[in-house]
C-alpha cells in the first residue's frame, strides 16, 4: 500500500512540475524538414515552414561563431544550426517593448563595436549591441548574432528545430534557450 502512495505522489509531483513550466523546453518546436545539402541556386525553390528556417535543405558551407553587423546567408545559417549553433536574429525595424532599457544599455558602452573571430564589427542598433553583449557573456561558443529584416519579431533565437520569438529582450529566457540547445544539433562537430 505504501508503495502505491509513493508512486501516486511522484506522478502528481511530476504533473505539477510539467504544468508549472519547469519541465518544458524554451521556445517552440518546428516540424523537422530534413537536413540535406543542396546547391545554393536550388534552395530558393524550397518552401520552409518557418522564418527564419530551423531545418530543411541548406548550403554545404556554414557561418562561424560571431557577431555580425550585416545580414548573413540564411542557408549557411541553417547549416550552422545543424552543427548545434544558436542564431540570434534581430530586426531593428521593429519596435521592442523594453526599448528604453536597450538604449541605456548600449549608451553605457564606450563604442558600438563588438568582437568577433575576425575583428570588431559595428552593430546597427541598440538591440544588436545588447545581443552582442549577451553572446560574449555566453562565450560566443557556437553562437551567431546577425540582423535579419525579414523576421516578424524584434528578436528570434533559433536552434535546430526550435525557435524562441521575443517582443522584448528577456536575458533569462535567452540564456535558458542557449543552455537547452547549444551544441545539440543533429550533426556533432568539434568547432
Secondary structure, DSSP 8 states (H G I E B T S, - for coil): -HHHHHHHHHHHHHHHHHHTTTTS-SSEE-------B--HHHHTTS--SSSS-SSS-B-SS---SEE-SS---HHHHHHHHHTT-EEEEE-TTS--TTHHHHHHHHHTSS-SEEEETTEEEE-SSHHHHHHHHHHHHTTTTTEEEEE-TT-SSSEEEEETTEEEEESS--HHHHHHHHHHHTT-SSS----
